[in-house]
Amino acid sequence: MQGIEPKIHTSLIERMKYYSDLIKNSKHECLANPEDAHHMMIELNELYEDYLNQKRNLEKSIKKYREFYQGQQKLLTPRIRQLKRTRK
C-alpha cells in the first residue's frame, strides 16, 4: 500500500501558494482567478487530512487484528498439541 508523502503534499501546497501570490501580484489580466487557487489549496488540505485520519484508523485496525490473532494463536497452539498427544 502506498501512502502520501508529507513532503510531497507540503511541496504542492507551497507551489499553489506561490502561484496564488503570482496571480494576485500580476499586472496582467489572467485567465486564472486567485480564489480558485485558494479553493484548490483548501480542498487539497481537506483531502490530505481525511487521508491521515483514515491512515490512523487503518493502523489501529491492523494493531487490533494482530493482537487478536496472536491471542488466538496462543490459545490454539497448546490445545492442538494436547489433542495430538491424546490421539497417539
N, C-alpha and C positions, 0 to 999 in steps of 0.2 A: 504494500500500500504506500503510495506516495503522499507526501504532505506538502503544505505550502511553506516555503522557507520564509521566516520573518524578514530577512534582509531583502528578499525579492519584493515582498509586499511594501516594505518601507521605501525601497528604491523607487517603485512605481508611484507611490503617494508623493514622494518628493518631486518626481518629474511632473506629476499632474499639478502640484502647487506652482512649480516653476512655469509651466505652460499657462496656468491661470494668471499668474503675475505678468507674463509677457503680453497676454491678451489685454489685461487691464491697462498696462502702460504703453500699449501700441497707439501710435498716432493714426494708423491706417484703419479704415473700416475693415473689419474682419468678418469672415463668414461664421466664425465660432463665437459663442456667447460665453463670457466668463462664468455665468451662472450654471451653464451646462457642465463645465469642468468641475465646479464646486459640487454639483449634484452627483456627478460620477464619483468623486472622491468619497462623498458620504455613503453612497451605495457600496462602493468597494470596501470601505471600513466596516459597514454593517455585515457584509458577506464574510469578511475575514473574522469578525467577532463570532458570527454564527459557526464558522468552521472551527474556531478554537473551542467553543462550547461543546460541539459535537465530538471533537477530538478528546476532550476531558471525559465526556460521558463514555466514549468507547474505551478509553484507558481504564476507567472504573469497572466497566462490564468485563473486560478481559481479566482484570485483577480478581474480581469476584468469581469468575469462571475457573481460573487457576486454583484459587483457594478451595473451591468446592470439589474440583477434580482431584486435587491432592488429598483432600479429606476422604473422599470416596475410595481412592486408591489405597489409602492406609487402612481403611475398613475391610476392603475386599481381599487384599493380599493375605492376611492371616486366615481368613475364612477359607480361601481357596486352598491354602496349604493344609489346613485342618481336614478339609474334605478329601484331599488327595491321600493323606495319611490313613484316613478311615476306610478308603476304598481298597487299599492294598491288603 
